[in-house]
Amino acid sequence: TTAVTMTAATVTAATVTAATMTAATMTASTSKG
């Protein structure tokens, strides 16, 4: 159970990080026009 929880947490963190980076990139691109 612990291993599954850790894996899920890692995947979630990676997803959040990727989403944040994507959003930041899109925002920067929009700001630059």
C-alpha positions as CSV (number, residue, x, y, z in Angstrom):
1,T,0.0,0.0,0.0
2,T,2.8,2.4,0.9
3,A,4.5,1.8,-2.5
4,V,1.3,2.5,-4.3
5,T,0.7,5.6,-2.3
6,M,4.2,6.9,-3.0
7,T,3.9,6.1,-6.7
8,A,0.6,7.9,-6.9
9,A,2.0,10.9,-5.0
10,T,5.0,11.0,-7.4
11,V,2.7,10.8,-10.5
12,T,0.5,13.5,-9.1
13,A,3.4,15.8,-8.3
14,A,4.8,15.3,-11.8
15,T,1.4,16.0,-13.3
16,V,1.0,19.2,-11.3
17,T,4.5,20.4,-12.1
18,A,4.0,19.8,-15.8
19,A,0.6,21.5,-15.8
20,T,2.2,24.5,-14.0
21,M,5.0,24.8,-16.4
22,T,2.6,24.5,-19.4
23,A,0.4,27.2,-17.9
24,A,3.4,29.4,-17.2
25,T,4.7,29.0,-20.8
26,M,1.2,29.8,-22.3
27,T,0.9,32.8,-20.1
28,A,4.4,34.1,-21.1
29,S,3.6,33.5,-24.8
30,T,0.3,35.4,-24.4
31,S,2.0,38.3,-22.6
32,K,4.5,38.6,-25.3
33,G,1.8,38.7,-27.9
